[in-house]
Amino acid sequence: MNDTTRVALHYADGNETVNVRVLPDFDHELQGMSVSVDGQPGTITRGRATTSLYWECADRTYSVHDGLSAEEKLSIAESIECTAANGQEERGVP
């Protein structure tokens, strides 16, 4: 049995929609602009109608999709605390 958990949050206010996901088993090569999220490597990808931000922390990949600018996605990403499976915080700054 695979011991992983996927989490997806969907926010909508009638005008904009934002999805935040935690992907513990994500192993895709991403093409896009390299960014830093609290000292962790990240990538902003561009699709047909939206941009997405992916970043790694501990043993998980996080993502923010839809409805916002790249700068707003980075702000959301930096507000998410990254915790390893052992419960230790792994932010860029302790």
Buried (B, 14 or more C-beta within 10 A) or exposed (E): EEEEEEEEEEEEEEEEBBBBBBBBEBEEEBEBEEBEBBEBEBBBBEEEEBBBBBBBBBEBBBBBBBBBEBEBBBEBBBEBEBBEEEEEEBBEEE
